[in-house]
Each structure stands twice: as structure tokens, then as C-alpha cells.
Amino acid sequence: MSLGPGRYRSRFCNALRSSSDREPAPEQSIPLQGAYVRLKSNRETTDRPNSMQRKFARETVTAIHNGKILGIRAGTKPHRIIGIWAVVVEGRVFVRSWSLKPRSWYRTFLEEPRGVIEVNGRKISVRAVFTRSERLKSAVDQAYTEKFSTPGSRHFVEGFKEQIRRDTTTELVPL
């Protein structure tokens, strides 16, 4: 019986083999209402409790880290994507708001914490998580200082260190 070349044949043949002949798939743990359930999967994941967030792909984080401007649209209502400064700390993406006007992206996230970012022409749905940790806020201060080191940027970097703007530190988490 000839099935032809390619993946279809190998998948079909694997399905015909008895379960004892098959190679075991890597195991992963996923949380289910606070408990861990062992599943077999071809994807490589790590154990994480419900409170931990999903992560962006490594390529996305690298693009945000290397880029100066991140496109963002806060909320789910249709409007334009604007450019803001973003930094990467511990592999996580953080942003701060310069303006606290009533119609700013930050105020929109306070009302509706879902939105979209644009990285390398690709739109990614995100959720805004507001940071309270002083340790993370200090790390974000340092990341802004290192990333935006030009004389023209210095004014804004120092402004981001003011308490009112530090309190707007927001982590963007993919949905």
C-alpha cells in the first residue's frame, strides 16, 4: 500500500502502529483550576500556575527590544494605531504613558484592558496588566535609560522616572 511521500504518510503510518511502538510525546503540565494535569503534547511548554502570564515569541520580544517605537491601539473600538516607547525587562514588555489625558491609551486600558500592538507589520492582541512592583518599576526605569540614551530623549526618560508616570507602568501580555 503506497501512500506517497511527505508528512501525510508518516502521520498515517504512526497512527497505524500500536501505542507500545510509538515514541512517547514530551509531557507538559497545564493548570486546571489551581491543580496540575499532565498532558502529552508535541509543543514544548513549561509548568506554570494560573497567576503566570503567557509570553510573547522570542522574535517578537527581540523586535520590541531592538525597535524604538511600538505601535499600539488600546481598547477594542476601531481607531488608529499610535507609536509609543516600549522596553523589555526580564523578557517581558512594558510601556509607560507620558500623558494622562482622559482620552489617552493608558486611560483606555484602565477602562478596557485589551488592545493590539503592531510589531514588524504583524498585529498581536494583548492584555494590559498594571504593575505595582517597585522592583519592576525600577528595572523599567533602568531599561528606558539604557534604550533611549540620546540627548533628545533624556528629557522624556527623566520624565518617565517621575512618580505620576511610574505609576502608569503597564505590562503587555499576549492573548
N, C-alpha and C positions, 0 to 999 in steps of 0.2 A: 504494500500500500504506500504510494508515494504522495507526500503532502506538499512537496515543493520546498524551496529554500526559505530561509528567513526565520523570524521570530515565531510566526504562527505555528510552524512545525514543532519548534522546541517547546512552546507552551502546551500544544496539544499532546505531544509525547509525554511531557511531565505530568499532565493530568491523567494519562493512562497508567503511569507507573503506580505501584501500590504505595501507600503512605510510608511504609517502612523503607522503601528505596529512595525516597526524596531526601534532599538535604534540608536540614532544619532552617527555617527562616529566622532572621535575627529577632529577638524578643524586645518588646518595649513595654513601658508602663505608662498608662494614662490614668488620670484621676477620674473617679466616678463618685461624686458626692462625698468627697473627702477621703475615700478609700482608693487603693491602687488595684487595678485589674491588669493582669498580664495578658498581652495580646501578641500575636505573631504578625510581623509586617515586613515588607521589603524596604520600608523607609527607615532611616536611622534617626531616632529621636532620643531625648533624654527624659529621665524621671523628673517630674516637676509637679508641685502641689497646685491646687486651684488658684492660689493667690498669685502665682508667677504669670508673667505675660508672654505672649507669643513674640517671636523675634523676626526682624527683617532678614532677608537673604544677605549673605556676606557681600555680594556685589552691590546691593543697594546701600548698605552701610558705608562701604568704601566710596561710592559715588557721592554720598552726602558729606562724608568727611573731606573729600577732595574738592568738592564744589563750594563756591562762595554763597550762592543763592539757592534756596529751596522753594519750589512752587507749592502753594498751599491754598486750599479752599475749605473754610470752616463751615460746618453745618451741612445739611442735605439739600437746601434750596439752591436752585441754579444761579450761579453768579460767576464772575471771573476768578481765575487763579492769580494770586498775588505772590510776589517774591519776598521772602524773609530770610534772616540768618539762622542757620541751624548748626549745632555741634554734636559730636558723637563722644559720649563718655561711657566707658565700660561696655562698648558695643551697643549702646542704646542711644536713641536720637532725642535730643532736647532742643526746645525753642523758647525764646522769651519775647514778650511784647514790649515794644518801645512806647506805644501809645495805648492808653487805657480808655479811649473814647467809647461811647455807647455802641457804636457800630463796628468796632474793631474785631479782628479774627479771634482775639482772646475772649472778648465778651460773648461772641457767638458760641465758642466752645464751652463757656460756662453754662449756657442755656441748652446746648445740644452738642455733646462731646464726640460727635462723629464728623468726619470730613475726608478730604482727599489730598494727597501730596503728589507732586509730579517730579519724577526722578528719571533723567535720561529719556524724556519723552513718554515715559510709562506712568500711568495713573494708578495709585495704590490707595485703597481705602484704609483709613486709620481711625483710631480712637484716642482722644486726649486724656491723659492721666496727669493730674495736677500734683506736683512734687512738694512734699513737706519736709523732707530730709535736709538738714543743714549740711551734712556731709556731701550729698549730691549737688546741692546748690553751690557749694564752694568748688566742687570739681567742675561744674558748668562754668563758673566764673573763670577758672583757670583755662578751660578749653576755649572760651571766647577770646581770652587774652592771647593765647598761642595762635589761634587760627586767623584772627583779624588783627594783625600786628602793624599795619601800615599807619603812617602819621594821620591820614584822614579818618581812619577807623577808630583811633584812640578815644576820641570824644564819646563815641557810641559804646565802646567797650567799658569805659569808666561809668557811663550812664546805666549800663546793664547791671553794674555792681550795687546800685542804689537799692535800698530795701523794697521800695514800692515795685520795682521791676524784677527784683529777685523773687518776689512772691508770685510772679507770673510764670515761673519756670514750669514748663509743661513737657511731659514725655509723650512722644507719638508712638503708638503701638499699632502694628498692622492688624486688620480684622481678618 
